[in-house]
Amino acid sequence: MLDTSLEIVIPLPNGGSLRCGPGDAHKHGGYIRICDAEEIEIIYWDKPEWAREPELVMGAVFASALTPIDLLLAQAGRSEIVGDHWE
């Protein structure tokens, strides 16, 4: 399970949150994730993903941040909570 105690949490207009966790060399930047209002993770991106596809990941992050949570869950094919995330 992910240690989320050091995350930066930014509330989103869709009722969810954008969260950024610690990296190897910096206090933040190791991963980004979008969570619902109950802090359940919907989508997760890590540093290697955006190193490979920076425009794709950044576009997905911003699009996800502006998408209503119900629609985001449907688009991502997430339908049930498993532990601390949607699958």
HULINHU-V756010 format. One line per field, one symbol per residue. ss: DSSP state (h for helix, s for strand, l for the rest). psi: psi as a letter, one per 40 degrees, with the letter a starting at -180 (. if undefined). burial: + if it has 16 or more other ideal C-beta (glycine too) atoms within 10 Angstrom, else -. A space follows every 10 residues. Layout:
ss->???
psi->???
burial->???
//
This chain:
ss->lllllllsss slllllssss slllllllll ssssslllll sssssshhhh hhlhhhhhhh hhhhhhllhh hhhhhlllll ssllssl
psi->ihhedeihhh iieeeaihhh iiadeidied iiihiadefh hdihhiddde ddgddddddd dddddehidd dddddefhei hhbeii.
burial->------+--- -+-+-+++++ ++-------+ ++++++---+ +++-+----+ ------+--+ +--++-+-+- -++----+-- ----++-
//
